[in-house]
Amino acid sequence: MNEITVYTTTTCPFCVMTKNFLSENNIPFKEINVEHSPEMMKYVVSQTGQMGVPQTEVNGSWVIGFDPERIKEELK
């Protein structure tokens, strides 16, 4: 089973696109809004060195930004 976590903010259009892509493809995921959990933002930055969202953790690998092709690759 795949483990997918999407790190988002409230106002991010690419976060919505990432979540829509996952939902439309029936790919279950967990969402963490980093605006509501600053400690999770620190975790994401410590893992990737990137401040932007969305960042999607797919089975321990990171996909930065809205990148459906890369998400599909990581799910193989």
C-alpha positions in Angstrom: 0.0 0.0 0.0 1.3 3.4 -0.9 1.8 6.1 1.7 1.3 9.6 0.4 1.3 12.8 2.4 0.7 16.2 0.7 2.0 19.2 2.6 -0.1 22.3 1.7 -1.2 25.8 2.6 -4.7 27.2 2.5 -4.1 29.6 -0.4 -1.9 27.4 -2.7 -3.5 26.7 -6.1 -0.9 24.0 -7.0 -1.8 22.3 -3.7 -5.4 22.1 -4.9 -4.3 20.8 -8.3 -2.1 18.1 -6.6 -5.0 17.0 -4.3 -7.4 17.0 -7.3 -5.0 14.8 -9.3 -4.7 12.3 -6.5 -8.5 12.2 -5.8 -9.4 11.9 -9.5 -7.1 8.9 -9.8 -8.5 7.3 -6.6 -5.1 7.6 -4.9 -5.6 7.9 -1.1 -3.5 10.5 0.6 -3.1 12.4 3.9 -3.0 16.2 3.8 -1.0 18.3 6.3 -1.6 22.0 6.2 1.7 23.5 7.3 0.1 26.9 8.1 -1.7 25.0 11.0 1.4 23.1 12.0 4.6 25.1 11.8 6.6 22.1 13.2 5.6 20.1 10.1 6.9 22.9 7.9 10.2 22.6 9.7 10.1 18.9 9.0 9.5 19.4 5.3 12.3 22.0 5.0 14.7 19.7 6.9 13.9 16.9 4.5 13.9 18.8 1.2 15.5 22.2 1.8 12.5 23.7 0.1 10.1 26.2 1.6 7.4 26.1 -1.1 4.3 23.9 -1.3 2.9 21.6 -2.4 5.5 19.0 -1.4 4.3 15.4 -1.6 6.0 12.5 0.3 5.4 9.3 -1.7 6.7 6.2 0.1 9.6 8.1 1.6 10.5 10.0 -1.7 9.8 13.7 -2.2 8.0 15.3 -5.1 8.3 19.1 -5.0 5.6 21.2 -6.6 2.7 20.0 -8.8 4.2 17.1 -10.7 1.7 14.4 -11.5 4.1 12.5 -13.7 6.7 12.3 -11.0 4.0 11.2 -8.5 3.0 8.4 -10.9 6.6 7.4 -11.2 7.0 7.2 -7.5 3.9 5.0 -7.2 5.3 2.3 -9.5 
